[in-house]
Amino acid sequence: MARKSLTKPRKMASQKRSRATVDALVEATARILVKEGFDKASTNRIAEAAGVSVGSLYQYFPTKESLVAAVIERHQQEIMQTVRGELTGILAQPVEQAIRMLVTVAIKAHRVDPKLHRVVAEQIPRVGELEKLATFNRENYTLFMAYLAQHRDELRVEDLELASFVCVTTIEALTHNAVLHHSKMMSDEKMRALVDEASRLIIGYLKG
């Protein structure tokens, strides 16, 4: 049976100098992932790019998978900061406005370092961190379900858990593909049109 890859840091950085080393390693990993891909992101290559010794790298990270996991964690935190800030007060909004806000925020979230987002999306299954990438993770499902529950009288759907899954997954898929795989054809005007069309799709499903 194959040994499971170690994706957790070996130790946490507490002092200013050690935190700087960890930050340099994570940043170097991100740069190499974007420019060269997962297969070329060896620990030797990462240490060299970060300007530290391999021995220093191994003090904090046991494998390159653990470094990739740290990159994913940092990227996820950046995304969620965008999402949380933008969605403040959404529970009080009418359905039409709330859905437009969700679609718009999803586009903004995917525009947080989109090159890294694309690479990370391809590498997550290889480092066992699948649950950490989705822009709309459990926190967003919970928020959306809470919204639907508060506006239940305006909706035709009855199974709010299923409706939340359908809506959040649809928004995620549309915005992910638009930003990461069709960015050249997606002008600002087309992105606005995407918000219109995706919102019409979701609102039609929810309200009938």
N, C-alpha and C positions, 0 to 999 in steps of 0.2 A: 504493500500500500504506500502510495507516494506521501512524503512528508508535507504537511500543510505549510505553506509559505508563512514566514514570520512577518507580520505587517504592523506590529506594535513597536514604538520606540523602545530602545534598550533602557534608557533612563531619561528623566525629564530635566531640561536645562533650568537652573534656578538663578545662577549668577549672570550678570550682564554680559560678560565675555562669552560664557557658554551659550547664552541665548543668541548672541550674534553669530556664533558658529553654526548653530542649528538653523537660523534664518538663512544664512549663506548657503547651506547645504540644500535646504528646501527650494530656495530660489534657483540654484544651479540645476536642480533636478527638473524644475518646471521648464527652464530654458532648453535643456537638452531634449525633454519630451516633445516640445513644440518643434524644434529644429531637426532632430534626428530620430525621434521615435523611441518606443520602449526598449526594443532589442539592443540599441546602442547605448542605453543609459546604464552603463556598468558603474559599479561603486568607484572604481579607479577613475573613470571619466568624470564622474560627479565630483569627487574629491578635488581633482585637478581644476575643474571649472570653478569650484568654490574657493580655491586657494588654501585648502587645508590638507593635512595628511590623511591617508586611508585609515590609519590608526585612530585619528580623531573622529573620523566618520563612524567607525565601528563602536566608539564609546557611546554614541547616541542611537545609531540605527543598525540593526543586525543584518539587514538585507536591503537590496535596492527596492524590493516590494514595500518595505516599511517606509522608505523615502517617498515612493509614489503615493502611498496611503496618506502621508503627511501633506503632500501637495493637494490631494483630493480634499482633505479636511480643511485646509486653508481656503481653497477655492469655494467649498461649500459655505464656509462662514461668510465670505465676501458676498456670495449670492444671497444668502439669507438676510444679511444686513440690508441689502437693496429691497428684498421682498417685504420685510417687516416694516421698514420705513414708509414704503409706498402704500401699504394696505391698512395703515392706521385709520380707523373710523369706517371701515368698509361695511360693518354690520348695520350701520344706520342708513346705508344707501339703498335706493330702489333697485330692483333686479336689473333693469337695463343698464344703469350706470355702474353697478357693482361688477357685472360681467365684463364690461368694457375696461374697467380698472384692472381686473384680473388678467385679461389678455395683454393689455399694455404693459403691465408689470412683468409678465412672463417674457415678453420680448426684451425688456430692459435687463432682466436677469440673465438671459442667454447672451446678451452683449457684454457681460462682464468677462473680459479676456476670452473671446470666442475661440481663438486658436487653441488655447489650453483646454477649454471646455470640450472641444471636438476630440482632442487626443485622449483626454481623461475618459470620455465616454467609451472609447474603444479599448482602454486598458483596464477599466474597473473589474470586469469578470476575472482578470488574471491576478488581481491582488485581493480578491475577496471583499471588496468594499462597495458592492453594487448599490446598497441602500443609501449610500451617502451622496450620490451624484444628483439624483432627480431634483430638479429645481423645485417642484411641488412635492415635497416629501410628506411624511406623516403629519407634520405640523400644518401643512397647507390643506391636506385632506380634512383634518380636524376643524380648521378655520372655515372651510367651505361647507362642511356639514352643519356647523353651528349657524352659518349664514342661512342655509336652506331651512333649518328648523325654525329660525326666527321669522322667515318669510313663507312658511308653509302654506298659508291661506292664499298666496298669490300663484301657487304652482299647481300643475296637474300631476306631477310625479308623486308617488307614494313611498317608494323605497328610497329614502334619503341617502343611505350608504351606497347603494348602487348608482344613484344619480350623481353623487359626489365623485365616484370612481369614473364614470363616463365623462363628466365635464372636465375634471382635472386632467385625465389622461388625454382627452382630445386637445385641450389647450396646450399641454406640454408637447404633444407630438407635432402639432401645427407650428408652434413657435420655434421648437428645436430645429426642425427641418428648414424652416424659412431662414433663420439666422445663421445656422451652421453649414447648411448645404446648398442654399440658394441665395447667398448674400449678394452676389454680383448682379442678379436680376431684380433684387428687392430694393428698389429705391425708397426714399422716405415716403413718397406718394403711395407706392405699392404696400408698404408696411401699414400705412393708415388704412388702406383698403382692406388689408388682411385683418386688422382690428375690427373693421365694420363687418366683414363676412363671417369671421369666427364668432363674433358676438351675436350676430343674427342666427347662426347655427345653434349656439348653446341656448340662447333665449327661446328659440322655437321649440327646442327639446324640453325645456323646463316648463314653459307656459302653454305650449300647444297652439 
